[in-house]
């Protein structure tokens, strides 16, 4: 049970961790930080957040049964 809780917290922490790494890394070009931040948030909402939602939805369905 503890590993499931840890996985849930880990999934939630991916969002700010990804933003921090993206902004602080040397991948951004000078003067484009705002654009890169917008693109990283867009990428997260397309690919990462649906998996987090699916995890919590499956958890809810199992709890209802």
Biopython code that builds the backbone (N, CA, C, O; Angstrom):
import numpy as np
from Bio.PDB.StructureBuilder import StructureBuilder

atoms = [
    (1, "UNK", "N", (0.829, -1.197, 0.000)),
    (1, "UNK", "CA", (0.000, 0.000, 0.000)),
    (1, "UNK", "C", (0.874, 1.262, 0.000)),
    (1, "UNK", "O", (0.551, 2.264, -0.638)),
    (2, "UNK", "N", (1.975, 1.179, 0.726)),
    (2, "UNK", "CA", (2.848, 2.346, 0.808)),
    (2, "UNK", "C", (3.476, 2.669, -0.548)),
    (2, "UNK", "O", (3.688, 3.836, -0.878)),
    (3, "UNK", "N", (3.771, 1.629, -1.331)),
    (3, "UNK", "CA", (4.381, 1.880, -2.640)),
    (3, "UNK", "C", (3.400, 2.577, -3.582)),
    (3, "UNK", "O", (3.818, 3.388, -4.409)),
    (4, "UNK", "N", (2.103, 2.277, -3.471)),
    (4, "UNK", "CA", (1.106, 2.952, -4.302)),
    (4, "UNK", "C", (1.011, 4.427, -3.932)),
    (4, "UNK", "O", (0.890, 5.287, -4.804)),
    (5, "UNK", "N", (1.067, 4.710, -2.642)),
    (5, "UNK", "CA", (1.008, 6.102, -2.195)),
    (5, "UNK", "C", (2.251, 6.855, -2.666)),
    (5, "UNK", "O", (2.162, 8.002, -3.106)),
    (6, "UNK", "N", (3.389, 6.212, -2.573)),
    (6, "UNK", "CA", (4.632, 6.826, -3.023)),
    (6, "UNK", "C", (4.587, 7.101, -4.522)),
    (6, "UNK", "O", (5.043, 8.151, -4.976)),
    (7, "UNK", "N", (4.041, 6.169, -5.287)),
    (7, "UNK", "CA", (3.919, 6.370, -6.733)),
    (7, "UNK", "C", (3.017, 7.557, -7.044)),
    (7, "UNK", "O", (3.308, 8.326, -7.960)),
    (8, "UNK", "N", (1.941, 7.716, -6.310)),
    (8, "UNK", "CA", (1.039, 8.850, -6.524)),
    (8, "UNK", "C", (1.730, 10.177, -6.266)),
    (8, "UNK", "O", (1.591, 11.121, -7.044)),
    (9, "UNK", "N", (2.474, 10.245, -5.171)),
    (9, "UNK", "CA", (3.204, 11.475, -4.872)),
    (9, "UNK", "C", (4.286, 11.738, -5.914)),
    (9, "UNK", "O", (4.523, 12.885, -6.291)),
    (10, "UNK", "N", (4.931, 10.693, -6.371)),
    (10, "UNK", "CA", (5.969, 10.844, -7.385)),
    (10, "UNK", "C", (5.385, 11.390, -8.684)),
    (10, "UNK", "O", (5.990, 12.245, -9.331)),
    (11, "UNK", "N", (4.214, 10.895, -9.060)),
    (11, "UNK", "CA", (3.571, 11.377, -10.288)),
    (11, "UNK", "C", (3.214, 12.856, -10.174)),
    (11, "UNK", "O", (3.350, 13.603, -11.143)),
    (12, "UNK", "N", (2.763, 13.278, -9.008)),
    (12, "UNK", "CA", (2.400, 14.682, -8.808)),
    (12, "UNK", "C", (3.642, 15.571, -8.799)),
    (12, "UNK", "O", (3.585, 16.713, -9.256)),
    (13, "UNK", "N", (4.748, 15.069, -8.292)),
    (13, "UNK", "CA", (5.972, 15.862, -8.215)),
    (13, "UNK", "C", (6.693, 15.992, -9.556)),
    (13, "UNK", "O", (7.590, 16.825, -9.690)),
    (14, "UNK", "N", (6.322, 15.196, -10.537)),
    (14, "UNK", "CA", (6.980, 15.290, -11.839)),
    (14, "UNK", "C", (6.772, 16.643, -12.500)),
    (14, "UNK", "O", (7.669, 17.150, -13.172)),
    (15, "UNK", "N", (5.609, 17.224, -12.317)),
    (15, "UNK", "CA", (5.295, 18.496, -12.969)),
    (15, "UNK", "C", (6.255, 19.610, -12.562)),
    (15, "UNK", "O", (6.925, 20.166, -13.432)),
    (16, "UNK", "N", (6.352, 19.961, -11.278)),
    (16, "UNK", "CA", (7.279, 21.054, -10.939)),
    (16, "UNK", "C", (8.740, 20.687, -11.173)),
    (16, "UNK", "O", (9.552, 21.549, -11.506)),
    (17, "UNK", "N", (9.074, 19.420, -11.000)),
    (17, "UNK", "CA", (10.453, 19.002, -11.228)),
    (17, "UNK", "C", (10.839, 19.189, -12.692)),
    (17, "UNK", "O", (11.938, 19.658, -12.990)),
    (18, "UNK", "N", (9.954, 18.829, -13.590)),
    (18, "UNK", "CA", (10.228, 19.006, -15.016)),
    (18, "UNK", "C", (10.388, 20.478, -15.361)),
    (18, "UNK", "O", (11.287, 20.842, -16.118)),
    (19, "UNK", "N", (9.536, 21.318, -14.821)),
    (19, "UNK", "CA", (9.621, 22.761, -15.084)),
    (19, "UNK", "C", (10.954, 23.313, -14.581)),
    (19, "UNK", "O", (11.615, 24.074, -15.287)),
    (20, "UNK", "N", (11.347, 22.939, -13.381)),
    (20, "UNK", "CA", (12.596, 23.442, -12.806)),
    (20, "UNK", "C", (13.790, 23.005, -13.641)),
    (20, "UNK", "O", (14.665, 23.815, -13.949)),
    (21, "UNK", "N", (13.829, 21.740, -14.006)),
    (21, "UNK", "CA", (14.954, 21.240, -14.800)),
    (21, "UNK", "C", (14.999, 21.919, -16.159)),
    (21, "UNK", "O", (16.073, 22.283, -16.639)),
    (22, "UNK", "N", (13.848, 22.089, -16.776)),
    (22, "UNK", "CA", (13.804, 22.693, -18.115)),
    (22, "UNK", "C", (14.282, 24.145, -18.087)),
    (22, "UNK", "O", (15.054, 24.568, -18.947)),
    (23, "UNK", "N", (13.821, 24.893, -17.103)),
    (23, "UNK", "CA", (14.172, 26.312, -17.052)),
    (23, "UNK", "C", (15.629, 26.506, -16.646)),
    (23, "UNK", "O", (16.312, 27.365, -17.203)),
    (24, "UNK", "N", (16.106, 25.735, -15.701)),
    (24, "UNK", "CA", (17.460, 25.923, -15.203)),
    (24, "UNK", "C", (18.533, 25.272, -16.068)),
    (24, "UNK", "O", (19.717, 25.568, -15.907)),
    (25, "UNK", "N", (18.144, 24.405, -16.968)),
    (25, "UNK", "CA", (19.149, 23.744, -17.806)),
    (25, "UNK", "C", (19.640, 24.705, -18.888)),
    (25, "UNK", "O", (19.059, 25.768, -19.105)),
    (26, "UNK", "N", (20.691, 24.321, -19.543)),
    (26, "UNK", "CA", (21.254, 25.159, -20.593)),
    (26, "UNK", "C", (20.585, 24.952, -21.939)),
    (26, "UNK", "O", (21.108, 25.402, -22.958)),
    (27, "UNK", "N", (19.438, 24.282, -21.967)),
    (27, "UNK", "CA", (18.771, 24.005, -23.237)),
    (27, "UNK", "C", (18.039, 25.213, -23.798)),
    (27, "UNK", "O", (17.761, 25.273, -24.996)),
    (28, "UNK", "N", (17.732, 26.161, -22.949)),
    (28, "UNK", "CA", (16.972, 27.321, -23.415)),
    (28, "UNK", "C", (17.913, 28.332, -24.050)),
    (28, "UNK", "O", (19.048, 28.507, -23.605)),
    (29, "UNK", "N", (17.441, 28.982, -25.073)),
    (29, "UNK", "CA", (18.223, 30.021, -25.724)),
    (29, "UNK", "C", (17.974, 31.342, -25.002)),
    (29, "UNK", "O", (16.893, 31.541, -24.448)),
    (30, "UNK", "N", (18.943, 32.239, -24.998)),
    (30, "UNK", "CA", (18.739, 33.527, -24.330)),
    (30, "UNK", "C", (17.556, 34.289, -24.930)),
    (30, "UNK", "O", (17.440, 34.421, -26.149)),
    (31, "UNK", "N", (16.696, 34.781, -24.066)),
    (31, "UNK", "CA", (15.552, 35.560, -24.504)),
    (31, "UNK", "C", (14.324, 34.736, -24.844)),
    (31, "UNK", "O", (13.292, 35.301, -25.207)),
    (32, "UNK", "N", (14.407, 33.410, -24.735)),
    (32, "UNK", "CA", (13.271, 32.558, -25.081)),
    (32, "UNK", "C", (12.773, 31.764, -23.884)),
    (32, "UNK", "O", (12.080, 30.763, -24.067)),
    (33, "UNK", "N", (13.101, 32.175, -22.674)),
    (33, "UNK", "CA", (12.729, 31.403, -21.492)),
    (33, "UNK", "C", (11.218, 31.284, -21.348)),
    (33, "UNK", "O", (10.707, 30.221, -20.997)),
    (34, "UNK", "N", (10.502, 32.373, -21.618)),
    (34, "UNK", "CA", (9.044, 32.338, -21.485)),
    (34, "UNK", "C", (8.434, 31.387, -22.512)),
    (34, "UNK", "O", (7.501, 30.648, -22.199)),
    (35, "UNK", "N", (8.950, 31.404, -23.716)),
    (35, "UNK", "CA", (8.445, 30.502, -24.762)),
    (35, "UNK", "C", (8.740, 29.047, -24.409)),
    (35, "UNK", "O", (7.892, 28.176, -24.601)),
    (36, "UNK", "N", (9.940, 28.782, -23.893)),
    (36, "UNK", "CA", (10.294, 27.419, -23.515)),
    (36, "UNK", "C", (9.455, 26.939, -22.342)),
    (36, "UNK", "O", (9.068, 25.772, -22.287)),
    (37, "UNK", "N", (9.175, 27.829, -21.411)),
    (37, "UNK", "CA", (8.325, 27.463, -20.280)),
    (37, "UNK", "C", (6.921, 27.130, -20.767)),
    (37, "UNK", "O", (6.316, 26.164, -20.301)),
    (38, "UNK", "N", (6.404, 27.913, -21.691)),
    (38, "UNK", "CA", (5.072, 27.646, -22.244)),
    (38, "UNK", "C", (5.042, 26.308, -22.973)),
    (38, "UNK", "O", (4.086, 25.544, -22.842)),
    (39, "UNK", "N", (6.082, 26.030, -23.732)),
    (39, "UNK", "CA", (6.137, 24.768, -24.466)),
    (39, "UNK", "C", (6.246, 23.574, -23.527)),
    (39, "UNK", "O", (5.654, 22.527, -23.790)),
    (40, "UNK", "N", (6.995, 23.716, -22.436)),
    (40, "UNK", "CA", (7.117, 22.606, -21.494)),
    (40, "UNK", "C", (5.802, 22.356, -20.767)),
    (40, "UNK", "O", (5.448, 21.203, -20.519)),
    (41, "UNK", "N", (5.076, 23.404, -20.422)),
    (41, "UNK", "CA", (3.765, 23.226, -19.789)),
    (41, "UNK", "C", (2.799, 22.584, -20.777)),
    (41, "UNK", "O", (2.005, 21.723, -20.399)),
    (42, "UNK", "N", (2.861, 22.995, -22.033)),
    (42, "UNK", "CA", (2.007, 22.393, -23.064)),
    (42, "UNK", "C", (2.317, 20.906, -23.225)),
    (42, "UNK", "O", (1.404, 20.089, -23.347)),
    (43, "UNK", "N", (3.599, 20.556, -23.225)),
    (43, "UNK", "CA", (4.000, 19.160, -23.345)),
    (43, "UNK", "C", (3.497, 18.346, -22.162)),
    (43, "UNK", "O", (3.014, 17.226, -22.329)),
    (44, "UNK", "N", (3.613, 18.914, -20.963)),
    (44, "UNK", "CA", (3.142, 18.204, -19.774)),
    (44, "UNK", "C", (1.644, 17.963, -19.816)),
    (44, "UNK", "O", (1.185, 16.876, -19.465)),
    (45, "UNK", "N", (0.876, 18.956, -20.238)),
    (45, "UNK", "CA", (-0.571, 18.778, -20.263)),
    (45, "UNK", "C", (-0.996, 17.785, -21.339)),
    (45, "UNK", "O", (-2.049, 17.160, -21.215)),
    (46, "UNK", "N", (-0.209, 17.632, -22.373)),
    (46, "UNK", "CA", (-0.561, 16.669, -23.423)),
    (46, "UNK", "C", (-0.178, 15.246, -23.060)),
    (46, "UNK", "O", (-0.925, 14.315, -23.361)),
    (47, "UNK", "N", (0.973, 15.054, -22.417)),
    (47, "UNK", "CA", (1.515, 13.714, -22.268)),
    (47, "UNK", "C", (1.603, 13.200, -20.833)),
    (47, "UNK", "O", (1.450, 11.998, -20.619)),
    (48, "UNK", "N", (1.836, 14.038, -19.867)),
    (48, "UNK", "CA", (2.038, 13.562, -18.500)),
    (48, "UNK", "C", (0.749, 13.602, -17.691)),
    (48, "UNK", "O", (0.406, 12.619, -17.034)),
    (49, "UNK", "N", (0.041, 14.701, -17.726)),
    (49, "UNK", "CA", (-1.152, 14.837, -16.898)),
    (49, "UNK", "C", (-2.247, 13.823, -17.212)),
    (49, "UNK", "O", (-2.930, 13.394, -16.282)),
    (50, "UNK", "N", (-2.458, 13.411, -18.464)),
    (50, "UNK", "CA", (-3.460, 12.360, -18.690)),
    (50, "UNK", "C", (-3.131, 11.049, -17.981)),
    (50, "UNK", "O", (-4.039, 10.351, -17.528)),
    (51, "UNK", "N", (-1.853, 10.705, -17.879)),
    (51, "UNK", "CA", (-1.479, 9.480, -17.168)),
    (51, "UNK", "C", (-1.730, 9.620, -15.677)),
    (51, "UNK", "O", (-2.147, 8.659, -15.030)),
    (52, "UNK", "N", (-1.486, 10.793, -15.123)),
    (52, "UNK", "CA", (-1.768, 11.025, -13.706)),
    (52, "UNK", "C", (-3.269, 10.938, -13.460)),
    (52, "UNK", "O", (-3.704, 10.327, -12.484)),
    (53, "UNK", "N", (-4.066, 11.546, -14.342)),
    (53, "UNK", "CA", (-5.516, 11.469, -14.212)),
    (53, "UNK", "C", (-5.988, 10.019, -14.305)),
    (53, "UNK", "O", (-6.841, 9.594, -13.526)),
    (54, "UNK", "N", (-5.442, 9.265, -15.249)),
    (54, "UNK", "CA", (-5.834, 7.867, -15.403)),
    (54, "UNK", "C", (-5.515, 7.068, -14.149)),
    (54, "UNK", "O", (-6.323, 6.238, -13.732)),
    (55, "UNK", "N", (-4.369, 7.295, -13.541)),
    (55, "UNK", "CA", (-3.996, 6.602, -12.308)),
    (55, "UNK", "C", (-5.013, 6.869, -11.204)),
    (55, "UNK", "O", (-5.476, 5.935, -10.550)),
    (56, "UNK", "N", (-5.365, 8.137, -10.993)),
    (56, "UNK", "CA", (-6.320, 8.470, -9.936)),
    (56, "UNK", "C", (-7.722, 7.989, -10.271)),
    (56, "UNK", "O", (-8.472, 7.626, -9.366)),
    (57, "UNK", "N", (-8.098, 7.977, -11.545)),
    (57, "UNK", "CA", (-9.413, 7.494, -11.948)),
    (57, "UNK", "C", (-9.541, 5.994, -11.696)),
    (57, "UNK", "O", (-10.568, 5.536, -11.193)),
    (58, "UNK", "N", (-8.511, 5.229, -12.039)),
    (58, "UNK", "CA", (-8.524, 3.785, -11.780)),
    (58, "UNK", "C", (-8.596, 3.528, -10.286)),
    (58, "UNK", "O", (-9.295, 2.617, -9.842)),
    (59, "UNK", "N", (-7.885, 4.319, -9.515)),
    (59, "UNK", "CA", (-7.935, 4.192, -8.058)),
    (59, "UNK", "C", (-9.348, 4.448, -7.539)),
    (59, "UNK", "O", (-9.822, 3.728, -6.661)),
    (60, "UNK", "N", (-10.016, 5.456, -8.069)),
    (60, "UNK", "CA", (-11.380, 5.776, -7.665)),
    (60, "UNK", "C", (-12.346, 4.655, -8.024)),
    (60, "UNK", "O", (-13.202, 4.292, -7.218)),
    (61, "UNK", "N", (-12.214, 4.107, -9.222)),
    (61, "UNK", "CA", (-13.102, 3.026, -9.652)),
    (61, "UNK", "C", (-12.914, 1.797, -8.775)),
    (61, "UNK", "O", (-13.892, 1.149, -8.403)),
    (62, "UNK", "N", (-11.683, 1.472, -8.445)),
    (62, "UNK", "CA", (-11.431, 0.321, -7.564)),
    (62, "UNK", "C", (-11.997, 0.554, -6.171)),
    (62, "UNK", "O", (-12.474, -0.383, -5.530)),
    (63, "UNK", "N", (-11.949, 1.782, -5.701)),
    (63, "UNK", "CA", (-12.487, 2.091, -4.377)),
    (63, "UNK", "C", (-14.009, 1.974, -4.368)),
    (63, "UNK", "O", (-14.588, 1.531, -3.376)),
    (64, "UNK", "N", (-14.660, 2.365, -5.460)),
    (64, "UNK", "CA", (-16.118, 2.298, -5.546)),
    (64, "UNK", "C", (-16.587, 0.845, -5.563)),
    (64, "UNK", "O", (-17.612, 0.520, -4.963)),
    (65, "UNK", "N", (-15.847, -0.031, -6.243)),
    (65, "UNK", "CA", (-16.219, -1.452, -6.280)),
    (65, "UNK", "C", (-16.074, -2.014, -4.916)),
    (65, "UNK", "O", (-16.333, -3.198, -4.706)),
]
sb = StructureBuilder()
sb.init_structure("model")
sb.init_model(0)
sb.init_chain("A")
sb.init_seg("    ")
for serial, (resi, resn, name, xyz) in enumerate(atoms, 1):
    if name == "N":
        sb.init_residue(resn, " ", resi, " ")
    sb.init_atom(name, np.array(xyz, "f"), 0.0, 1.0, " ", f" {name:<3s}", serial, name[0])
structure = sb.get_structure()
